[in-house]
Amino acid sequence: MKIAIVTDSTCYLPQAEIDKHHITVVPIPVILDGAVYDEGKDITTEEFYAKLKTAKTFPSTTQPPLGEMLKLYENLANEGYDTIISIHLASTISGFVNTLKGAVDEVQGAKVYVYDSQITVILMGWLVLAAAQMAEAGDDPEAILARLDNLRTTMGEYFIVNDLQNLVRGGRLSNASAFIGGMLKIKPLLTFDDQSHKIVAIEKIRSIKKAYSRVETLFQEELDRVDYPVRAVVIHANDPDEANRWLADLQQKFPTVPFELSYFGPVVGTHLGEKAIALAWMKDFTKA
């Protein structure tokens, strides 16, 4: 059995990891002022945020063409892969997964498993890495998917955004009406709801310092609750200096937790807005 691992560009994995594990990454298109850019291919994260400052219209995203996806799967089959595990951003924020699930039976020469990560960004990237490592070790697809299911239940994340305008316009916030009024100097705190897997606003906090403190408290509560090692990450939308400051603070406060730094690329940045920042975590997939 030869297993290929496919994902989309919202995994935001370092290129070195993608190359090392032979992961196929499909770019998600971003539309800005009428121009279509394939994320990570036609436009870098830095270029996107620079263009966003002068954009005349609200950016949007769309799905990769289905025909191109089916062709990709068939090309992998022709390269000798008889199994393909395709891991993608949450079905609650994009219809991409469901589109693929409805079409993969057409693929000749390989069995395609389409997997809903129920998340996006580097947490999805970690699921992808876990799958790739298991495939390299010779595990079968059923074992890989079972491990992903387990890891998926351990994910946690809190997003701090400057405003909800982008999420509301994009229809990505399920309880927006309760949080729209009186946003001046307020830092909305968002998360993915554990049941619906939709982005929800959970609290209004009056300063970034208080927002950090609240997230750190919630993170500590999670660490106290679980009986497994956790890996965490600070994620930012074009604000690396602030992200590095918070990361250093977190590393001091939680010295036993391995932390990484990641970013919100164009597709996710379209909805969260520039300067958004998050703390996210998952069971440490690098440990047994």
C-alpha positions, 0 to 999 in steps of 0.5 A, a space after each residue: 500500500 502506498 498512501 498519498 497525503 493531500 491538504 489545502 493551503 490553509 494548513 500553513 505548514 512550513 515548506 520544509 515539512 511539506 517537502 520532507 513528508 511529500 505532502 501535496 498542498 492545494 492552493 485555495 483561491 482568494 479574490 481581491 479587487 476582482 483578481 483571483 490569487 491562488 494562496 501561497 502560489 500567486 500571492 504571499 501572505 505579506 503581499 496580501 496584507 499589503 494589498 488589503 490596506 488599499 483594497 476597494 472591495 472586501 476580499 473573498 475566497 472560493 473553492 479550488 475547481 473540482 475538475 482540478 482536484 479530481 485530476 490531481 487524485 488521478 495523477 497521484 494514482 498514476 504515480 503509484 499511490 493506491 490510497 489518498 488521504 485528503 485533509 481539508 479545512 472545516 466544512 463549517 467554514 467552507 463547502 470544499 470538503 463536502 464537494 470533494 466527498 460527493 465526487 471522489 468515487 469518480 477517481 480511478 486507480 486509488 481509494 480517496 478518503 476525504 477528511 474534515 479537519 473541523 478546523 484550519 490553520 496550523 492545527 490542521 497542519 499538525 493533523 496532516 503531519 501526523 497522517 504523513 508520519 503514520 503513512 511513512 511508518 506503514 500504517 493503514 488508512 483506517 488506523 490513520 483516520 482513527 488517530 486523526 479522530 482522536 487528535 481532533 477531539 483534543 484541539 482548542 483555540 481562542 482568537 482575539 480580533 480587532 473587530 468582527 466586520 470581516 467575519 460578519 461580512 463573510 458569514 463565518 460567525 454564527 452568533 454575530 448579532 449579540 456581539 456587533 454593538 459597542 465594539 469600540 476598544 473591545 477585543 472580541 474573543 472567539 473560538 470554534 464551538 465543540 459541538 457545532 464546529 462553527 466560529 463563535 464569539 464568547 466574550 467581549 474584553 476591554 483590552 488586549 492585555 486582559 484578553 491575553 490574560 483571559 486566554 491564558 487562564 482558559 489554557 491553564 484550565 485545559 492543561 489541568 483537565 487533560 492527562 496527555 502532553 499538549 503542543 501549543 502555537 501562537 498564530 498571528 495575522 501580519 503582526 509578528 512582533 506582537 506574536 513573538 512578544 506573547 510567545 515569549 511570555 507564554 513560554 515563561 508562564 508554561 515552561 513544560 509546553 512546547 510552543 510554535 509560532 505560525 500565521 493566518 495566511 490570506 484565506 483565513 486572514 480574509 475573515 479574521 482581519 489583520 492583527 488578529 492573534 490566537 493561542 491554539 493547542 492540541 495533544 502533542 502528536 509527536 509523542 506516543 
